[in-house]
Amino acid sequence: MKFFTLIFSLVFTLLLSTQASAHTDHALGEGSLHLLYHAIFWGLFAVVAVKGVLYFKNKKKSKQ
């Protein structure tokens, strides 16, 4: 459980710092390119989260 808590904390720390740094200079502007960046970012985040859950479910199932 300690390992899970550490990984959870690291992921959210990286997520929040990535989100904050993406908005400091507004290099992408406020238009459709900015929205595309967010769509890609959150899409990749969802894919990684789902793959992680499936990995741990399969790992737990294979131990039984």
PQR file of N, CA, C, O and H, with PARSE charges and radii, in Angstrom:
ATOM      1  N   MET A   1       0.826  -1.195   0.000 -0.4000 1.5000
ATOM      2  CA  MET A   1       0.000   0.000   0.000 -0.0000 2.0000
ATOM      3  C   MET A   1       0.870   1.258   0.000  0.5500 1.7000
ATOM      4  O   MET A   1       0.506   2.277  -0.587 -0.5500 1.4000
ATOM      5  N   LYS A   2       2.012   1.174   0.659 -0.4000 1.5000
ATOM      6  CA  LYS A   2       2.910   2.320   0.696 -0.0000 2.0000
ATOM      7  C   LYS A   2       3.407   2.651  -0.712  0.5500 1.7000
ATOM      8  O   LYS A   2       3.504   3.819  -1.088 -0.5500 1.4000
ATOM      9  H   LYS A   2       2.308   0.346   1.135  0.4000 1.0000
ATOM     10  N   PHE A   3       3.720   1.608  -1.485 -0.4000 1.5000
ATOM     11  CA  PHE A   3       4.179   1.803  -2.864 -0.0000 2.0000
ATOM     12  C   PHE A   3       3.091   2.467  -3.702  0.5500 1.7000
ATOM     13  O   PHE A   3       3.369   3.392  -4.466 -0.5500 1.4000
ATOM     14  H   PHE A   3       3.641   0.659  -1.180  0.4000 1.0000
ATOM     15  N   PHE A   4       1.853   1.999  -3.561 -0.4000 1.5000
ATOM     16  CA  PHE A   4       0.732   2.570  -4.308 -0.0000 2.0000
ATOM     17  C   PHE A   4       0.551   4.046  -3.968  0.5500 1.7000
ATOM     18  O   PHE A   4       0.317   4.866  -4.856 -0.5500 1.4000
ATOM     19  H   PHE A   4       1.627   1.248  -2.941  0.4000 1.0000
ATOM     20  N   THR A   5       0.660   4.381  -2.696 -0.4000 1.5000
ATOM     21  CA  THR A   5       0.515   5.770  -2.267 -0.0000 2.0000
ATOM     22  C   THR A   5       1.624   6.637  -2.852  0.5500 1.7000
ATOM     23  O   THR A   5       1.374   7.766  -3.274 -0.5500 1.4000
ATOM     24  H   THR A   5       0.851   3.715  -1.975  0.4000 1.0000
ATOM     25  N   LEU A   6       2.841   6.115  -2.877 -0.4000 1.5000
ATOM     26  CA  LEU A   6       3.960   6.856  -3.448 -0.0000 2.0000
ATOM     27  C   LEU A   6       3.745   7.108  -4.941  0.5500 1.7000
ATOM     28  O   LEU A   6       3.927   8.229  -5.418 -0.5500 1.4000
ATOM     29  H   LEU A   6       3.044   5.198  -2.533  0.4000 1.0000
ATOM     30  N   ILE A   7       3.362   6.075  -5.668 -0.4000 1.5000
ATOM     31  CA  ILE A   7       3.123   6.219  -7.107 -0.0000 2.0000
ATOM     32  C   ILE A   7       1.973   7.193  -7.365  0.5500 1.7000
ATOM     33  O   ILE A   7       2.066   8.042  -8.251 -0.5500 1.4000
ATOM     34  H   ILE A   7       3.215   5.165  -5.281  0.4000 1.0000
ATOM     35  N   PHE A   8       0.904   7.074  -6.603 -0.4000 1.5000
ATOM     36  CA  PHE A   8      -0.248   7.965  -6.728 -0.0000 2.0000
ATOM     37  C   PHE A   8       0.176   9.416  -6.518  0.5500 1.7000
ATOM     38  O   PHE A   8      -0.228  10.298  -7.275 -0.5500 1.4000
ATOM     39  H   PHE A   8       0.828   6.384  -5.883  0.4000 1.0000
ATOM     40  N   SER A   9       0.984   9.663  -5.497 -0.4000 1.5000
ATOM     41  CA  SER A   9       1.453  11.019  -5.209 -0.0000 2.0000
ATOM     42  C   SER A   9       2.335  11.553  -6.329  0.5500 1.7000
ATOM     43  O   SER A   9       2.205  12.710  -6.730 -0.5500 1.4000
ATOM     44  H   SER A   9       1.312   8.946  -4.882  0.4000 1.0000
ATOM     45  N   LEU A  10       3.228  10.715  -6.831 -0.4000 1.5000
ATOM     46  CA  LEU A  10       4.119  11.150  -7.905 -0.0000 2.0000
ATOM     47  C   LEU A  10       3.354  11.473  -9.179  0.5500 1.7000
ATOM     48  O   LEU A  10       3.641  12.465  -9.849 -0.5500 1.4000
ATOM     49  H   LEU A  10       3.333   9.775  -6.505  0.4000 1.0000
ATOM     50  N   VAL A  11       2.387  10.638  -9.510 -0.4000 1.5000
ATOM     51  CA  VAL A  11       1.602  10.868 -10.727 -0.0000 2.0000
ATOM     52  C   VAL A  11       0.854  12.192 -10.639  0.5500 1.7000
ATOM     53  O   VAL A  11       0.871  12.973 -11.590 -0.5500 1.4000
ATOM     54  H   VAL A  11       2.155   9.832  -8.965  0.4000 1.0000
ATOM     55  N   PHE A  12       0.205  12.452  -9.522 -0.4000 1.5000
ATOM     56  CA  PHE A  12      -0.548  13.690  -9.404 -0.0000 2.0000
ATOM     57  C   PHE A  12       0.356  14.909  -9.302  0.5500 1.7000
ATOM     58  O   PHE A  12      -0.016  15.987  -9.765 -0.5500 1.4000
ATOM     59  H   PHE A  12       0.191  11.818  -8.749  0.4000 1.0000
ATOM     60  N   THR A  13       1.530  14.762  -8.709 -0.4000 1.5000
ATOM     61  CA  THR A  13       2.482  15.867  -8.681 -0.0000 2.0000
ATOM     62  C   THR A  13       2.939  16.204 -10.092  0.5500 1.7000
ATOM     63  O   THR A  13       2.981  17.372 -10.476 -0.5500 1.4000
ATOM     64  H   THR A  13       1.832  13.886  -8.333  0.4000 1.0000
ATOM     65  N   LEU A  14       3.279  15.178 -10.862 -0.4000 1.5000
ATOM     66  CA  LEU A  14       3.695  15.414 -12.244 -0.0000 2.0000
ATOM     67  C   LEU A  14       2.550  15.964 -13.081  0.5500 1.7000
ATOM     68  O   LEU A  14       2.758  16.836 -13.924 -0.5500 1.4000
ATOM     69  H   LEU A  14       3.245  14.228 -10.550  0.4000 1.0000
ATOM     70  N   LEU A  15       1.354  15.464 -12.854 -0.4000 1.5000
ATOM     71  CA  LEU A  15       0.191  15.929 -13.604 -0.0000 2.0000
ATOM     72  C   LEU A  15      -0.056  17.408 -13.350  0.5500 1.7000
ATOM     73  O   LEU A  15      -0.259  18.178 -14.288 -0.5500 1.4000
ATOM     74  H   LEU A  15       1.185  14.755 -12.169  0.4000 1.0000
ATOM     75  N   LEU A  16      -0.039  17.801 -12.095 -0.4000 1.5000
ATOM     76  CA  LEU A  16      -0.315  19.193 -11.767 -0.0000 2.0000
ATOM     77  C   LEU A  16       0.792  20.114 -12.251  0.5500 1.7000
ATOM     78  O   LEU A  16       0.507  21.218 -12.714 -0.5500 1.4000
ATOM     79  H   LEU A  16       0.125  17.175 -11.333  0.4000 1.0000
ATOM     80  N   SER A  17       2.042  19.693 -12.156 -0.4000 1.5000
ATOM     81  CA  SER A  17       3.125  20.554 -12.627 -0.0000 2.0000
ATOM     82  C   SER A  17       3.126  20.641 -14.150  0.5500 1.7000
ATOM     83  O   SER A  17       3.481  21.684 -14.698 -0.5500 1.4000
ATOM     84  H   SER A  17       2.274  18.796 -11.780  0.4000 1.0000
ATOM     85  N   THR A  18       2.740  19.580 -14.843 -0.4000 1.5000
ATOM     86  CA  THR A  18       2.635  19.631 -16.300 -0.0000 2.0000
ATOM     87  C   THR A  18       1.512  20.573 -16.705  0.5500 1.7000
ATOM     88  O   THR A  18       1.663  21.366 -17.634 -0.5500 1.4000
ATOM     89  H   THR A  18       2.451  18.732 -14.398  0.4000 1.0000
ATOM     90  N   GLN A  19       0.407  20.484 -16.022 -0.4000 1.5000
ATOM     91  CA  GLN A  19      -0.722  21.344 -16.355 -0.0000 2.0000
ATOM     92  C   GLN A  19      -0.377  22.806 -16.081  0.5500 1.7000
ATOM     93  O   GLN A  19      -0.743  23.685 -16.861 -0.5500 1.4000
ATOM     94  H   GLN A  19       0.283  19.840 -15.268  0.4000 1.0000
ATOM     95  N   ALA A  20       0.321  23.070 -14.982 -0.4000 1.5000
ATOM     96  CA  ALA A  20       0.684  24.445 -14.655 -0.0000 2.0000
ATOM     97  C   ALA A  20       1.680  25.003 -15.665  0.5500 1.7000
ATOM     98  O   ALA A  20       1.547  26.151 -16.088 -0.5500 1.4000
ATOM     99  H   ALA A  20       0.618  22.356 -14.348  0.4000 1.0000
ATOM    100  N   SER A  21       2.666  24.219 -16.054 -0.4000 1.5000
ATOM    101  CA  SER A  21       3.665  24.721 -16.999 -0.0000 2.0000
ATOM    102  C   SER A  21       3.082  24.897 -18.393  0.5500 1.7000
ATOM    103  O   SER A  21       3.611  25.677 -19.185 -0.5500 1.4000
ATOM    104  H   SER A  21       2.775  23.287 -15.711  0.4000 1.0000
ATOM    105  N   ALA A  22       2.023  24.202 -18.702 -0.4000 1.5000
ATOM    106  CA  ALA A  22       1.401  24.355 -20.017 -0.0000 2.0000
ATOM    107  C   ALA A  22       0.678  25.690 -20.137  0.5500 1.7000
ATOM    108  O   ALA A  22       0.377  26.128 -21.247 -0.5500 1.4000
ATOM    109  H   ALA A  22       1.593  23.569 -18.059  0.4000 1.0000
ATOM    110  N   HIS A  23       0.398  26.339 -19.023 -0.4000 1.5000
ATOM    111  CA  HIS A  23      -0.379  27.569 -19.060 -0.0000 2.0000
ATOM    112  C   HIS A  23       0.416  28.821 -18.709  0.5500 1.7000
ATOM    113  O   HIS A  23      -0.159  29.906 -18.635 -0.5500 1.4000
ATOM    114  H   HIS A  23       0.644  25.984 -18.121  0.4000 1.0000
ATOM    115  N   THR A  24       1.722  28.699 -18.494 -0.4000 1.5000
ATOM    116  CA  THR A  24       2.466  29.882 -18.060 -0.0000 2.0000
ATOM    117  C   THR A  24       2.662  30.890 -19.183  0.5500 1.7000
ATOM    118  O   THR A  24       2.531  32.093 -18.956 -0.5500 1.4000
ATOM    119  H   THR A  24       2.190  27.817 -18.555  0.4000 1.0000
ATOM    120  N   ASP A  25       2.973  30.426 -20.386 -0.4000 1.5000
ATOM    121  CA  ASP A  25       3.269  31.376 -21.456 -0.0000 2.0000
ATOM    122  C   ASP A  25       2.144  31.496 -22.485  0.5500 1.7000
ATOM    123  O   ASP A  25       2.171  32.403 -23.317 -0.5500 1.4000
ATOM    124  H   ASP A  25       3.079  29.449 -20.570  0.4000 1.0000
ATOM    125  N   HIS A  26       1.191  30.629 -22.446 -0.4000 1.5000
ATOM    126  CA  HIS A  26       0.077  30.611 -23.402 -0.0000 2.0000
ATOM    127  C   HIS A  26       0.587  30.622 -24.843  0.5500 1.7000
ATOM    128  O   HIS A  26       0.022  31.292 -25.707 -0.5500 1.4000
ATOM    129  H   HIS A  26       1.169  29.892 -21.770  0.4000 1.0000
ATOM    130  N   ALA A  27       1.656  29.875 -25.086 -0.4000 1.5000
ATOM    131  CA  ALA A  27       2.250  29.822 -26.424 -0.0000 2.0000
ATOM    132  C   ALA A  27       1.279  29.244 -27.445  0.5500 1.7000
ATOM    133  O   ALA A  27       1.354  29.572 -28.630 -0.5500 1.4000
ATOM    134  H   ALA A  27       2.115  29.331 -24.383  0.4000 1.0000
ATOM    135  N   LEU A  28       0.378  28.396 -26.998 -0.4000 1.5000
ATOM    136  CA  LEU A  28      -0.581  27.793 -27.922 -0.0000 2.0000
ATOM    137  C   LEU A  28      -1.766  28.699 -28.210  0.5500 1.7000
ATOM    138  O   LEU A  28      -2.574  28.410 -29.093 -0.5500 1.4000
ATOM    139  H   LEU A  28       0.316  28.130 -26.036  0.4000 1.0000
ATOM    140  N   GLY A  29      -1.870  29.786 -27.474 -0.4000 1.5000
ATOM    141  CA  GLY A  29      -3.013  30.673 -27.651 -0.0000 2.0000
ATOM    142  C   GLY A  29      -4.233  30.114 -26.935  0.5500 1.7000
ATOM    143  O   GLY A  29      -4.130  29.151 -26.175 -0.5500 1.4000
ATOM    144  H   GLY A  29      -1.214  30.021 -26.757  0.4000 1.0000
ATOM    145  N   GLU A  30      -5.363  30.710 -27.176 -0.4000 1.5000
ATOM    146  CA  GLU A  30      -6.601  30.276 -26.519 -0.0000 2.0000
ATOM    147  C   GLU A  30      -7.570  29.636 -27.506  0.5500 1.7000
ATOM    148  O   GLU A  30      -8.736  29.418 -27.175 -0.5500 1.4000
ATOM    149  H   GLU A  30      -5.446  31.493 -27.794  0.4000 1.0000
ATOM    150  N   GLY A  31      -7.108  29.338 -28.690 -0.4000 1.5000
ATOM    151  CA  GLY A  31      -8.000  28.815 -29.717 -0.0000 2.0000
ATOM    152  C   GLY A  31      -8.040  27.303 -29.770  0.5500 1.7000
ATOM    153  O   GLY A  31      -7.881  26.616 -28.761 -0.5500 1.4000
ATOM    154  H   GLY A  31      -6.161  29.514 -28.958  0.4000 1.0000
ATOM    155  N   SER A  32      -8.256  26.808 -30.971 -0.4000 1.5000
ATOM    156  CA  SER A  32      -8.457  25.375 -31.169 -0.0000 2.0000
ATOM    157  C   SER A  32      -7.184  24.569 -30.932  0.5500 1.7000
ATOM    158  O   SER A  32      -7.271  23.403 -30.547 -0.5500 1.4000
ATOM    159  H   SER A  32      -8.385  27.367 -31.791  0.4000 1.0000
ATOM    160  N   LEU A  33      -6.000  25.156 -31.152 -0.4000 1.5000
ATOM    161  CA  LEU A  33      -4.751  24.436 -30.889 -0.0000 2.0000
ATOM    162  C   LEU A  33      -4.600  24.140 -29.400  0.5500 1.7000
ATOM    163  O   LEU A  33      -4.127  23.071 -29.015 -0.5500 1.4000
ATOM    164  H   LEU A  33      -5.930  26.103 -31.465  0.4000 1.0000
ATOM    165  N   HIS A  34      -5.003  25.085 -28.578 -0.4000 1.5000
ATOM    166  CA  HIS A  34      -4.965  24.899 -27.129 -0.0000 2.0000
ATOM    167  C   HIS A  34      -5.930  23.791 -26.710  0.5500 1.7000
ATOM    168  O   HIS A  34      -5.591  22.951 -25.876 -0.5500 1.4000
ATOM    169  H   HIS A  34      -5.388  25.953 -28.890  0.4000 1.0000
ATOM    170  N   LEU A  35      -7.113  23.790 -27.280 -0.4000 1.5000
ATOM    171  CA  LEU A  35      -8.092  22.746 -26.969 -0.0000 2.0000
ATOM    172  C   LEU A  35      -7.622  21.382 -27.465  0.5500 1.7000
ATOM    173  O   LEU A  35      -7.858  20.367 -26.809 -0.5500 1.4000
ATOM    174  H   LEU A  35      -7.388  24.472 -27.958  0.4000 1.0000
ATOM    175  N   LEU A  36      -6.961  21.355 -28.618 -0.4000 1.5000
ATOM    176  CA  LEU A  36      -6.412  20.107 -29.143 -0.0000 2.0000
ATOM    177  C   LEU A  36      -5.344  19.556 -28.203  0.5500 1.7000
ATOM    178  O   LEU A  36      -5.293  18.351 -27.956 -0.5500 1.4000
ATOM    179  H   LEU A  36      -6.769  22.180 -29.150  0.4000 1.0000
ATOM    180  N   TYR A  37      -4.491  20.438 -27.680 -0.4000 1.5000
ATOM    181  CA  TYR A  37      -3.480  20.025 -26.710 -0.0000 2.0000
ATOM    182  C   TYR A  37      -4.144  19.358 -25.507  0.5500 1.7000
ATOM    183  O   TYR A  37      -3.710  18.294 -25.066 -0.5500 1.4000
ATOM    184  H   TYR A  37      -4.533  21.416 -27.881  0.4000 1.0000
ATOM    185  N   HIS A  38      -5.189  19.981 -24.981 -0.4000 1.5000
ATOM    186  CA  HIS A  38      -5.882  19.415 -23.820 -0.0000 2.0000
ATOM    187  C   HIS A  38      -6.536  18.080 -24.151  0.5500 1.7000
ATOM    188  O   HIS A  38      -6.492  17.152 -23.343 -0.5500 1.4000
ATOM    189  H   HIS A  38      -5.541  20.845 -25.340  0.4000 1.0000
ATOM    190  N   ALA A  39      -7.131  17.977 -25.310 -0.4000 1.5000
ATOM    191  CA  ALA A  39      -7.772  16.720 -25.705 -0.0000 2.0000
ATOM    192  C   ALA A  39      -6.745  15.598 -25.805  0.5500 1.7000
ATOM    193  O   ALA A  39      -6.994  14.486 -25.339 -0.5500 1.4000
ATOM    194  H   ALA A  39      -7.166  18.730 -25.966  0.4000 1.0000
ATOM    195  N   ILE A  40      -5.603  15.880 -26.404 -0.4000 1.5000
ATOM    196  CA  ILE A  40      -4.553  14.864 -26.516 -0.0000 2.0000
ATOM    197  C   ILE A  40      -4.000  14.514 -25.146  0.5500 1.7000
ATOM    198  O   ILE A  40      -3.815  13.338 -24.831 -0.5500 1.4000
ATOM    199  H   ILE A  40      -5.402  16.784 -26.782  0.4000 1.0000
ATOM    200  N   PHE A  41      -3.736  15.526 -24.329 -0.4000 1.5000
ATOM    201  CA  PHE A  41      -3.171  15.299 -22.994 -0.0000 2.0000
ATOM    202  C   PHE A  41      -4.093  14.425 -22.147  0.5500 1.7000
ATOM    203  O   PHE A  41      -3.650  13.425 -21.581 -0.5500 1.4000
ATOM    204  H   PHE A  41      -3.886  16.481 -24.585  0.4000 1.0000
ATOM    205  N   TRP A  42      -5.362  14.789 -22.057 -0.4000 1.5000
ATOM    206  CA  TRP A  42      -6.290  14.027 -21.220 -0.0000 2.0000
ATOM    207  C   TRP A  42      -6.623  12.673 -21.833  0.5500 1.7000
ATOM    208  O   TRP A  42      -6.905  11.718 -21.110 -0.5500 1.4000
ATOM    209  H   TRP A  42      -5.723  15.601 -22.517  0.4000 1.0000
ATOM    210  N   GLY A  43      -6.593  12.583 -23.149 -0.4000 1.5000
ATOM    211  CA  GLY A  43      -6.782  11.282 -23.799 -0.0000 2.0000
ATOM    212  C   GLY A  43      -5.660  10.325 -23.447  0.5500 1.7000
ATOM    213  O   GLY A  43      -5.909   9.168 -23.107 -0.5500 1.4000
ATOM    214  H   GLY A  43      -6.363  13.359 -23.737  0.4000 1.0000
ATOM    215  N   LEU A  44      -4.418  10.803 -23.529 -0.4000 1.5000
ATOM    216  CA  LEU A  44      -3.274   9.969 -23.148 -0.0000 2.0000
ATOM    217  C   LEU A  44      -3.314   9.615 -21.668  0.5500 1.7000
ATOM    218  O   LEU A  44      -2.972   8.497 -21.282 -0.5500 1.4000
ATOM    219  H   LEU A  44      -4.216  11.743 -23.805  0.4000 1.0000
ATOM    220  N   PHE A  45      -3.727  10.563 -20.848 -0.4000 1.5000
ATOM    221  CA  PHE A  45      -3.847  10.303 -19.414 -0.0000 2.0000
ATOM    222  C   PHE A  45      -4.854   9.184 -19.161  0.5500 1.7000
ATOM    223  O   PHE A  45      -4.600   8.294 -18.349 -0.5500 1.4000
ATOM    224  H   PHE A  45      -4.005  11.471 -21.162  0.4000 1.0000
ATOM    225  N   ALA A  46      -5.982   9.222 -19.845 -0.4000 1.5000
ATOM    226  CA  ALA A  46      -7.003   8.183 -19.676 -0.0000 2.0000
ATOM    227  C   ALA A  46      -6.494   6.828 -20.145  0.5500 1.7000
ATOM    228  O   ALA A  46      -6.754   5.813 -19.499 -0.5500 1.4000
ATOM    229  H   ALA A  46      -6.188   9.945 -20.504  0.4000 1.0000
ATOM    230  N   VAL A  47      -5.771   6.799 -21.264 -0.4000 1.5000
ATOM    231  CA  VAL A  47      -5.223   5.536 -21.773 -0.0000 2.0000
ATOM    232  C   VAL A  47      -4.248   4.934 -20.774  0.5500 1.7000
ATOM    233  O   VAL A  47      -4.296   3.733 -20.508 -0.5500 1.4000
ATOM    234  H   VAL A  47      -5.561   7.623 -21.789  0.4000 1.0000
ATOM    235  N   VAL A  48      -3.365   5.756 -20.218 -0.4000 1.5000
ATOM    236  CA  VAL A  48      -2.394   5.265 -19.237 -0.0000 2.0000
ATOM    237  C   VAL A  48      -3.104   4.764 -17.984  0.5500 1.7000
ATOM    238  O   VAL A  48      -2.723   3.734 -17.427 -0.5500 1.4000
ATOM    239  H   VAL A  48      -3.327   6.731 -20.435  0.4000 1.0000
ATOM    240  N   ALA A  49      -4.131   5.482 -17.538 -0.4000 1.5000
ATOM    241  CA  ALA A  49      -4.865   5.054 -16.344 -0.0000 2.0000
ATOM    242  C   ALA A  49      -5.559   3.713 -16.571  0.5500 1.7000
ATOM    243  O   ALA A  49      -5.502   2.833 -15.711 -0.5500 1.4000
ATOM    244  H   ALA A  49      -4.440   6.318 -17.991  0.4000 1.0000
ATOM    245  N   VAL A  50      -6.209   3.551 -17.710 -0.4000 1.5000
ATOM    246  CA  VAL A  50      -6.906   2.294 -18.013 -0.0000 2.0000
ATOM    247  C   VAL A  50      -5.912   1.152 -18.135  0.5500 1.7000
ATOM    248  O   VAL A  50      -6.142   0.067 -17.601 -0.5500 1.4000
ATOM    249  H   VAL A  50      -6.256   4.266 -18.408  0.4000 1.0000
ATOM    250  N   LYS A  51      -4.806   1.389 -18.836 -0.4000 1.5000
ATOM    251  CA  LYS A  51      -3.791   0.337 -18.982 -0.0000 2.0000
ATOM    252  C   LYS A  51      -3.217  -0.052 -17.623  0.5500 1.7000
ATOM    253  O   LYS A  51      -2.946  -1.228 -17.384 -0.5500 1.4000
ATOM    254  H   LYS A  51      -4.619   2.270 -19.270  0.4000 1.0000
ATOM    255  N   GLY A  52      -3.030   0.907 -16.740 -0.4000 1.5000
ATOM    256  CA  GLY A  52      -2.527   0.612 -15.405 -0.0000 2.0000
ATOM    257  C   GLY A  52      -3.492  -0.250 -14.612  0.5500 1.7000
ATOM    258  O   GLY A  52      -3.085  -1.214 -13.964 -0.5500 1.4000
ATOM    259  H   GLY A  52      -3.250   1.863 -16.935  0.4000 1.0000
ATOM    260  N   VAL A  53      -4.763   0.095 -14.664 -0.4000 1.5000
ATOM    261  CA  VAL A  53      -5.776  -0.688 -13.950 -0.0000 2.0000
ATOM    262  C   VAL A  53      -5.834  -2.104 -14.506  0.5500 1.7000
ATOM    263  O   VAL A  53      -5.877  -3.066 -13.739 -0.5500 1.4000
ATOM    264  H   VAL A  53      -5.094   0.878 -15.190  0.4000 1.0000
ATOM    265  N   LEU A  54      -5.836  -2.243 -15.818 -0.4000 1.5000
ATOM    266  CA  LEU A  54      -5.878  -3.578 -16.426 -0.0000 2.0000
ATOM    267  C   LEU A  54      -4.632  -4.386 -16.090  0.5500 1.7000
ATOM    268  O   LEU A  54      -4.720  -5.594 -15.866 -0.5500 1.4000
ATOM    269  H   LEU A  54      -5.801  -1.461 -16.441  0.4000 1.0000
ATOM    270  N   TYR A  55      -3.478  -3.737 -16.054 -0.4000 1.5000
ATOM    271  CA  TYR A  55      -2.235  -4.419 -15.714 -0.0000 2.0000
ATOM    272  C   TYR A  55      -2.309  -4.995 -14.297  0.5500 1.7000
ATOM    273  O   TYR A  55      -1.974  -6.159 -14.074 -0.5500 1.4000
ATOM    274  H   TYR A  55      -3.406  -2.756 -16.236  0.4000 1.0000
ATOM    275  N   PHE A  56      -2.750  -4.172 -13.344 -0.4000 1.5000
ATOM    276  CA  PHE A  56      -2.807  -4.646 -11.965 -0.0000 2.0000
ATOM    277  C   PHE A  56      -3.894  -5.693 -11.762  0.5500 1.7000
ATOM    278  O   PHE A  56      -3.727  -6.597 -10.943 -0.5500 1.4000
ATOM    279  H   PHE A  56      -3.022  -3.227 -13.524  0.4000 1.0000
ATOM    280  N   LYS A  57      -5.003  -5.591 -12.489 -0.4000 1.5000
ATOM    281  CA  LYS A  57      -6.035  -6.630 -12.402 -0.0000 2.0000
ATOM    282  C   LYS A  57      -5.504  -7.958 -12.926  0.5500 1.7000
ATOM    283  O   LYS A  57      -5.712  -9.001 -12.306 -0.5500 1.4000
ATOM    284  H   LYS A  57      -5.139  -4.856 -13.154  0.4000 1.0000
ATOM    285  N   ASN A  58      -4.819  -7.921 -14.067 -0.4000 1.5000
ATOM    286  CA  ASN A  58      -4.249  -9.151 -14.630 -0.0000 2.0000
ATOM    287  C   ASN A  58      -3.155  -9.721 -13.741  0.5500 1.7000
ATOM    288  O   ASN A  58      -3.033 -10.938 -13.603 -0.5500 1.4000
ATOM    289  H   ASN A  58      -4.651  -7.074 -14.570  0.4000 1.0000
ATOM    290  N   LYS A  59      -2.371  -8.855 -13.147 -0.4000 1.5000
ATOM    291  CA  LYS A  59      -1.301  -9.298 -12.250 -0.0000 2.0000
ATOM    292  C   LYS A  59      -1.895  -9.986 -11.019  0.5500 1.7000
ATOM    293  O   LYS A  59      -1.397 -11.019 -10.573 -0.5500 1.4000
ATOM    294  H   LYS A  59      -2.471  -7.867 -13.259  0.4000 1.0000
ATOM    295  N   LYS A  60      -2.961  -9.401 -10.478 -0.4000 1.5000
ATOM    296  CA  LYS A  60      -3.619  -9.982  -9.309 -0.0000 2.0000
ATOM    297  C   LYS A  60      -4.270 -11.318  -9.671  0.5500 1.7000
ATOM    298  O   LYS A  60      -4.212 -12.271  -8.894 -0.5500 1.4000
ATOM    299  H   LYS A  60      -3.366  -8.561 -10.839  0.4000 1.0000
ATOM    300  N   LYS A  61      -4.888 -11.383 -10.849 -0.4000 1.5000
ATOM    301  CA  LYS A  61      -5.549 -12.608 -11.289 -0.0000 2.0000
ATOM    302  C   LYS A  61      -4.533 -13.729 -11.528  0.5500 1.7000
ATOM    303  O   LYS A  61      -4.818 -14.889 -11.231 -0.5500 1.4000
ATOM    304  H   LYS A  61      -4.936 -10.609 -11.480  0.4000 1.0000
ATOM    305  N   SER A  62      -3.361 -13.401 -12.055 -0.4000 1.5000
ATOM    306  CA  SER A  62      -2.352 -14.425 -12.350 -0.0000 2.0000
ATOM    307  C   SER A  62      -1.719 -14.991 -11.078  0.5500 1.7000
ATOM    308  O   SER A  62      -1.180 -16.097 -11.105 -0.5500 1.4000
ATOM    309  H   SER A  62      -3.129 -12.459 -12.296  0.4000 1.0000
ATOM    310  N   LYS A  63      -1.774 -14.258  -9.971 -0.4000 1.5000
ATOM    311  CA  LYS A  63      -1.235 -14.760  -8.704 -0.0000 2.0000
ATOM    312  C   LYS A  63      -2.144 -15.814  -8.087  0.5500 1.7000
ATOM    313  O   LYS A  63      -1.686 -16.639  -7.297 -0.5500 1.4000
ATOM    314  H   LYS A  63      -2.212 -13.359  -9.949  0.4000 1.0000
ATOM    315  N   GLN A  64      -3.414 -15.797  -8.435 -0.4000 1.5000
ATOM    316  CA  GLN A  64      -4.372 -16.729  -7.830 -0.0000 2.0000
ATOM    317  C   GLN A  64      -4.324 -18.085  -8.468  0.5500 1.7000
ATOM    318  O   GLN A  64      -5.069 -18.981  -8.071 -0.5500 1.4000
ATOM    319  H   GLN A  64      -3.787 -15.126  -9.077  0.4000 1.0000
TER
END
